[in-house]
């Protein structure tokens, strides 16, 4: 769920402060506020995530509106980012097992929903798990 609060002040995305104004150049910045997810895929009530991207940089922060935010992860990719969003994958597949042809998942792993950050670029998509795994 995306959210917006009109406090009478201009909203300044947290990601902008992480990357700094010096790097703004002519790159467009984008951000959205969405529900925060725990590693088990459940929504964390009262928290929201900000997904911010500019150029090839992505910033994920978490907070409680006016009560402040904290940086969860920031990174750069090889190309300019077109879009960033949360997605959920079913199953217990680990990044190291993606190429393995005989990977077997238990029934509990198949029904598990794992939130992942999906970064879309012009020629590729990279998926980052919450615990640091990468699916290039």
C-alpha positions as CSV (number, residue, x, y, z in Angstrom):
1,X,0.0,0.0,0.0
2,X,1.5,3.3,-1.0
3,X,0.9,6.2,1.3
4,X,1.1,10.0,1.4
5,X,0.7,12.3,4.4
6,X,0.1,16.0,3.8
7,X,1.8,17.7,6.7
8,X,1.8,21.1,5.0
9,X,5.5,20.7,4.3
10,X,7.2,19.4,1.2
11,X,8.1,15.7,1.5
12,X,11.8,15.1,1.3
13,X,12.6,11.4,0.6
14,X,15.1,9.8,3.0
15,X,16.9,8.3,0.0
16,X,17.9,11.7,-1.2
17,X,19.7,12.5,2.1
18,X,21.5,9.1,1.9
19,X,22.8,9.8,-1.7
20,X,23.3,13.5,-1.1
21,X,22.4,16.5,-3.3
22,X,25.8,16.7,-4.9
23,X,25.0,13.6,-7.0
24,X,21.7,14.9,-8.3
25,X,23.0,16.1,-11.6
26,X,20.3,15.8,-14.2
27,X,19.1,12.4,-13.1
28,X,15.4,12.0,-12.2
29,X,14.7,10.7,-8.7
30,X,11.9,8.3,-7.9
31,X,10.4,7.0,-4.7
32,X,7.4,5.3,-3.2
33,X,6.2,4.5,0.3
34,X,4.9,0.9,0.7
35,X,4.0,-1.5,3.5
36,X,7.0,-2.9,5.4
37,X,7.5,-6.7,5.2
38,X,9.2,-9.1,7.6
39,X,11.5,-11.8,6.2
40,X,8.6,-14.3,6.7
41,X,6.5,-12.2,4.2
42,X,4.1,-10.8,6.8
43,X,3.3,-7.1,6.9
44,X,4.8,-5.2,9.8
45,X,2.0,-3.0,11.2
46,X,2.9,0.6,11.8
47,X,6.0,0.7,9.6
48,X,6.5,1.7,6.0
49,X,9.4,1.2,3.6
50,X,10.6,3.9,1.3
51,X,12.0,2.6,-2.0
52,X,14.1,5.4,-3.6
53,X,16.2,5.3,-6.8
54,X,18.1,7.7,-8.9
55,X,20.4,6.8,-11.8
56,X,22.0,3.5,-10.9
57,X,21.5,3.9,-7.1
58,X,18.8,2.3,-4.9
59,X,18.0,3.1,-1.3
60,X,15.7,1.1,0.9
61,X,14.8,2.7,4.2
62,X,12.2,1.9,6.9
63,X,10.4,4.1,9.4
64,X,7.3,5.4,11.1
65,X,6.4,8.5,9.2
66,X,7.4,11.6,11.3
67,X,9.2,9.4,13.8
68,X,12.2,8.9,11.6
69,X,13.7,6.4,9.2
70,X,16.6,4.1,9.2
71,X,18.7,2.9,6.3
72,X,18.1,-0.8,5.5
73,X,20.2,-1.2,2.4
74,X,21.7,0.9,-0.4
75,X,23.5,-0.2,-3.5
76,X,24.3,0.6,-7.1
77,X,23.8,-1.6,-10.2
78,X,25.5,-1.6,-13.6
79,X,22.7,0.3,-15.5
80,X,20.2,3.1,-14.9
81,X,17.3,1.9,-12.8
82,X,13.9,2.0,-14.4
83,X,11.8,0.8,-11.5
84,X,12.0,-0.8,-8.0
85,X,9.3,-2.7,-6.2
86,X,8.7,-5.5,-3.7
87,X,7.8,-8.9,-5.0
88,X,7.3,-12.2,-3.2
89,X,8.6,-15.6,-4.3
90,X,7.2,-18.9,-3.1
91,X,9.6,-21.6,-2.1
92,X,12.9,-22.0,-0.3
93,X,15.2,-21.5,-3.3
94,X,18.6,-20.0,-2.4
95,X,20.5,-17.8,-4.9
96,X,23.3,-20.5,-5.1
97,X,20.7,-23.1,-6.0
98,X,19.1,-21.2,-9.0
99,X,21.4,-22.9,-11.5
100,X,21.1,-26.4,-9.9
101,X,18.8,-28.6,-11.9
102,X,17.9,-31.0,-9.0
103,X,17.0,-28.6,-6.3
104,X,14.3,-30.1,-4.0
105,X,12.1,-28.0,-1.8
106,X,10.1,-29.3,1.2
107,X,6.3,-28.6,1.4
108,X,7.0,-25.9,4.1
109,X,9.5,-24.1,1.8
110,X,7.1,-24.2,-1.2
111,X,4.4,-22.3,0.7
112,X,6.8,-19.8,2.3
113,X,6.5,-16.3,0.8
114,X,9.9,-14.6,0.6
115,X,9.8,-10.8,0.0
116,X,12.5,-9.6,-2.5
117,X,13.4,-6.3,-3.9
118,X,13.1,-6.3,-7.6
119,X,15.3,-3.8,-9.6
120,X,14.3,-3.3,-13.2
121,X,16.9,-1.9,-15.6
122,X,16.6,-1.4,-19.4
123,X,18.2,-4.7,-20.3
124,X,17.9,-6.8,-17.1
125,X,16.2,-7.4,-13.8
126,X,18.0,-8.1,-10.6
127,X,16.3,-9.5,-7.5
128,X,17.7,-9.0,-4.0
129,X,16.5,-11.0,-1.0
130,X,16.1,-9.4,2.4
131,X,19.1,-11.3,3.8
132,X,21.5,-10.3,1.0
133,X,21.1,-12.9,-1.7
134,X,21.2,-11.8,-5.3
135,X,19.5,-13.3,-8.3
136,X,21.1,-11.5,-11.3
